[in-house]
Amino acid sequence: MRGLVDDKQRALLRVPVSASRKGSRTSIVVWIDTAFNGGLVIPRKQIAELELVQESSAEATLADGHPIELETFACFVDWFGNSYETQVIANDGEFPLLGTMLLV
């Protein structure tokens, strides 16, 4: 697996994902975010394109201390030769984020 660092110094990686374990894979470019300890954060527009199924919601606390509720989805990620199910959090950002959960 090879990544790149773009002109804004973001560590980016192309990762194959799918809505199901046996489904066809779509490669998305993710920004490696070591401040995020979850699996993936994907913009809502891409979640719709990938046809990910909403699982539930989760409560979280922002860095400023405010509580929020997050929509969560199921996703399968091909990661170093294996397929893993991980939780996806929906957001309105530009880039999908890959958290440290997948780096261990």
Buried (B, 14 or more C-beta within 10 A) or exposed (E): EEBEEEEEEBBBBEBBBBBEEEEEEBEBBBBBBEEBEBBBBBBEEBBEEBEBEEEEEEEEEEEEEEEEEBBBBBBBBBBEEEBBEBBBBBBEEEBBBBBBBBEE
